[in-house]
């Protein structure tokens, strides 16, 4: 157990509905990342926060997607007007301040599996 | 062309045998390299970082070739529990930033 938690673990929704996922990072970590993984592929980067600031967003993050980390702790990822192509595993990862000379290891949560019918 | 490319496999490995596989990356400015392991329907977990001089962790050995832009992973004395997908991962910056994953290499260790 890496300490990153995600909720819900599974979500089934109908096309056109909005969904929201939550990620709680490891408590001392200041960086939080969202990735998306489809079957047979590696995870793809969506967005990244350092504390409460969203510093980078992928082109994959269309205007139907929004992510927040209001207090620099937990984060939410919302998908509006879901489409069948949004079906995937949504993974959250966190990392802490890099120790001198060390690498910035990202630890992943168990993911939220989204199925859009 | 994908930024990180891997042979998807599967590599069917007899228990106790050695298996090795590579991945190639396209961004010559990449600074950090990792192997993650992912079990079916689970999250990726860090297996090991890959250092320029090469490094070993028990039965696992990772190598980095910056000139040819590839990373390798070798597993000795394969165990049934080594069956998983191995993800090659590259980070473009030394500090916290997005990871770029390969598609994974599936390894199946059989008795």
Interface residues (C-beta under 8 A of the other chain):
Chain A: X2 X31 X33 X35 X40 X41 X42 X43 X44 X45 X48 X50 X56 X58 X91 X93 X95 X98 X103 X104 X105 X106 X107 X108 X109 X110 X111 X113
Chain B: X4 X8 X32 X34 X41 X42 X43 X44 X45 X46 X49 X87 X91 X94 X95 X96 X97 X98 X99 X100 X101 X102 X103 X104
